[in-house]
Amino acid sequence: MPIHIAAEAFYNGFPNLPSWWTMLQVATVFAVVALLKWYSTGASNSSERNMHGKVVMITGGTSGIGASVTSNLAERGAQIVLLTHQPPSDMFIVDYIEDLRERTGNEMIYAEQVDLSSLYSIRQFATKWIDNAPPRRLDMIVLAAATLTPPGKPRVLTREGLEETWMVNYLANFHLLSILSPSIRAQPPDRDVRILFATCSSYIQSPPVDDGTVAMKQKEWSPSKAYARSKLALMIFGQAFQKHLDAYKRPDGMPMNSRVVFVDPGYSRTPGMRRWLTRGTLWGLAMYLSMWQAAWMLLKSAEGGAQSFLYAAMEATLGRGPGGKLIKECLELDFARVDVKDEKIAKKLWEGSEKLIERVEREEAVRRALEKKEFEELERTRTQTQTPAEKPGANKEAAGGGTENKKSKSRRQRKAK
Ligand SMILES: NC(=O)c1ccc[n+]([C@@H]2O[C@H](COP(=O)([O-])OP(=O)(O)OC[C@H]3O[C@@H](n4cnc5c(N)ncnc54)[C@H](OP(=O)(O)O)[C@@H]3O)[C@@H](O)[C@H]2O)c1
């Protein structure tokens, strides 16, 4: 083919080219597209760390940016504990883990069921984790899970009656880390433990969080406000959690070596982002698919979004000095709001969250006890009203089990004689 083209040009000259002006216009368009794509792709992580054998607990590791972080850390030999919505026996989780093990050549990938929309589910998992003696190894916690309500959709309450975005994006992390805190503090002093919080620049637009009660009010709710507020609360809590870790006096007198790092991955093409852009509707999905070039050009891939997480996980300088830094585009940035580091606000939010969790857990415990009692009573009345034929074991007798019983009875009688 190239020979044909060269021969054609040699014998018949070059075909007519468009005018220089047209060529300049086309070249400018290509340059703008390339520049935009280069800009939206974002920075790449160049930091490396030996992750072999390090235990990494991760939420949101089954989708989007979290999935990419999981795969990258697993490839480097980290032991992964995925906290998943579904139980480990779920077909999707089984397939997902098998595929991940095969792709990364790492067998040390497990799942534990933790529904982040349920305080009870978080407590069940976290208490089981800290009950281990000696304390289990834990090198990193990646808090990548999040949810959002697409614009135009109604406010969602969890089974426990909490606003879903607030619960999954903020309160779940507060509850999980509060319970896991002893296990984090019990890690040896030479272990560089990192807790990565996924945040988002939307926190800058958030209304104040106060003690958190505002997040439960229907009047104060809109999808974008709820999301931004949950991220701001998460950052305020993250700073307070760092102080809580720093204040701990280790029995061996060594300094604490656990650090919180906030990571803003930048806008990326993930299932979560797609849900937001499509408004969770079919027509929205059709629009998104018809304009996929725009999404491709303006948004990072999930792998691109994972870069700042990988930097936060592996950059050596983040394992020294004070914790509580914010990373975006693999660079350390300043916080855009002063309330993130305001100790008074943090105290108010911490106490408000503790109070809310205590109240909900107490109410839920009563509800579960009542449900159990009702169920047991139902079972009792059901067995009392059963005819002998309906009773358990009756079918066995009818199917010949009776003859068996008679035989064993006569055998027993003979033995007794
Ligand atoms: N994508 C962006 O443009 C962007 C920008 C800035 C910040 N971020 C932040 O980066 C993080 C990752 O974003 P993403 O877009 O990659 O997320 P995503 O694709 O929406 O994935 C969210 C993950 O959270 C999990 N999750 C949701 N609800 C859960 C629950 N109740 N219990 C347990 N797990 C639950 C999901 O599990 P299931 O699939 O099983 O529900 C999924 O693995 C988030 O914190 C997000 O706020 C993202």
The ligand as a Gaussian input file, in Angstrom:
#p B3LYP/6-31G(d) Opt

LIG

0 1
 N      -15.769000       9.450000      40.009000
 C      -15.455000      10.704000      40.238000
 O      -15.464000      11.533000      39.321000
 C      -15.065000      11.153000      41.608000
 C      -14.648000      12.492000      41.797000
 C      -14.270000      12.896000      43.071000
 C      -14.300000      11.997000      44.124000
 N      -14.732000      10.717000      43.909000
 C      -14.757000       9.802000      45.064000
 O      -13.936000       8.676000      44.762000
 C      -14.505000       7.497000      45.360000
 C      -14.710000       6.421000      44.288000
 O      -15.616000       6.962000      43.341000
 P      -16.194000       6.097000      42.129000
 O      -16.872000       7.060000      41.229000
 O      -15.139000       5.200000      41.608000
 O      -17.296000       5.228000      42.892000
 P      -18.385000       4.210000      42.285000
 O      -17.994000       3.749000      40.945000
 O      -19.722000       4.854000      42.428000
 O      -18.271000       2.992000      43.310000
 C      -18.760000       3.129000      44.589000
 C      -18.354000       1.935000      45.407000
 O      -18.928000       2.089000      46.704000
 C      -19.577000       0.907000      47.062000
 N      -20.758000       1.130000      47.897000
 C      -21.772000       1.994000      47.677000
 N      -22.693000       1.849000      48.645000
 C      -22.249000       0.867000      49.469000
 C      -22.763000       0.255000      50.641000
 N      -23.930000       0.604000      51.173000
 N      -22.030000      -0.719000      51.239000
 C      -20.849000      -1.105000      50.734000
 N      -20.316000      -0.571000      49.620000
 C      -21.013000       0.405000      48.997000
 C      -20.042000       0.315000      45.734000
 O      -20.286000      -1.070000      45.904000
 P      -21.537000      -1.724000      45.081000
 O      -21.213000      -1.473000      43.646000
 O      -21.525000      -3.126000      45.518000
 O      -22.744000      -0.967000      45.557000
 C      -18.852000       0.615000      44.840000
 O      -17.864000      -0.372000      44.985000
 C      -15.793000       7.939000      46.021000
 O      -15.572000       8.167000      47.374000
 C      -16.145000       9.242000      45.330000
 O      -16.892000      10.091000      46.167000
 C      -15.090000      10.287000      42.683000

